[in-house]
Amino acid sequence: MAETGREKRRHPRRKVLKGAKAFFNEGKSLYDCQVRDWSESGAKLVFPGLTPLPKYFILRLSDGSDYPCEVVRADGVVIGVRFSRK
């Protein structure tokens, strides 16, 4: 039987609903988004419209914490990211 996306993940994701911002271009550019699910290694983000993001950016949660991200999946306004060390 083929593995589903959820079964391939190393870290389980949990559903959340948090406000956040995607920062890039040395902090000169930003987009508002919502975090819809979260794991130790990545997240699913939803933007209000189609958003041209670079491969790497900083995700800032509403609590002020920052997470360097790498885009790994994009489907319209839904973006999957992996937390990176870049």
ZATI-971330 format. One record per residue (C-alpha): x negated, y, z negated. Coordinates in steps of 0.001 Angstrom, whole numbers, m for minus. Layout:
N
    east   north      up
       X       Y       Z
...
! end
This chain:
86
    east   north      up
       0       0       0
   m1344    3474     899
   m2212    5880   m1865
    m202    9051   m2183
   m1805   12449   m2811
    m863   12323   m6472
   m2462    8882   m6942
   m5743   10023   m5332
   m6201   12909   m7763
   m8827   12477  m10448
   m6998   14799  m12849
   m3224   14772  m13279
   m1420   18018  m12491
    1252   19498  m14662
    4012   21844  m13578
    3573   25459  m14641
    4907   28851  m13632
    2334   31578  m14209
    1655   34913  m12584
   m1796   35338  m11054
   m3844   37331   m8559
   m6287   36158   m5900
   m9350   38465   m5770
  m11973   38549   m3025
  m14108   40989   m1028
  m16055   41848   m4209
  m12792   42628   m6019
  m11649   45148   m3395
   m8877   42884   m2067
   m6183   41104   m4037
   m2899   39270   m3556
    m254   38448   m6150
     749   34789   m6408
    2331   32226   m8700
     637   29124  m10058
    3089   26232   m9686
     974   23334  m10882
   m2362   23018  m12626
   m5038   20447  m13397
   m8546   20432  m14757
   m9901   20561  m11191
   m7420   22660   m9173
   m4015   24236   m8701
   m1132   24840   m6310
    m509   28516   m5604
    2508   30098   m3940
    2254   33525   m2301
    5210   35799   m1442
    4271   35752    2252
    1629   34423    4628
   m1685   35447    3123
   m5049   35415    4914
   m7369   34156    2177
  m11096   33491    2510
  m12400   29981    1763
  m13637   31136   m1671
  m11975   33615   m4037
  m11349   34298   m7732
   m7994   33398   m9274
   m7136   35637  m12240
   m4313   34417  m14459
   m1991   36797  m16278
   m3940   36089  m19507
   m7092   37565  m17878
   m8974   34292  m17378
  m10813   33882  m14053
  m11314   30719  m11991
  m13546   30553   m8905
  m11518   28727   m6227
  m12049   26987   m2910
   m9090   26631    m548
   m8609   22930     247
   m5072   22940    1676
   m2790   25546    3193
     818   25047    4274
    2499   28380    4943
    2761   30261    1660
    1592   27269    m421
   m2159   27019    m995
   m3975   24175   m2729
   m7245   25118   m4428
  m10085   23319   m6106
  m11926   25100   m8885
  m15480   25675   m7687
  m18750   26791   m9169
  m19472   29354   m6448
! end
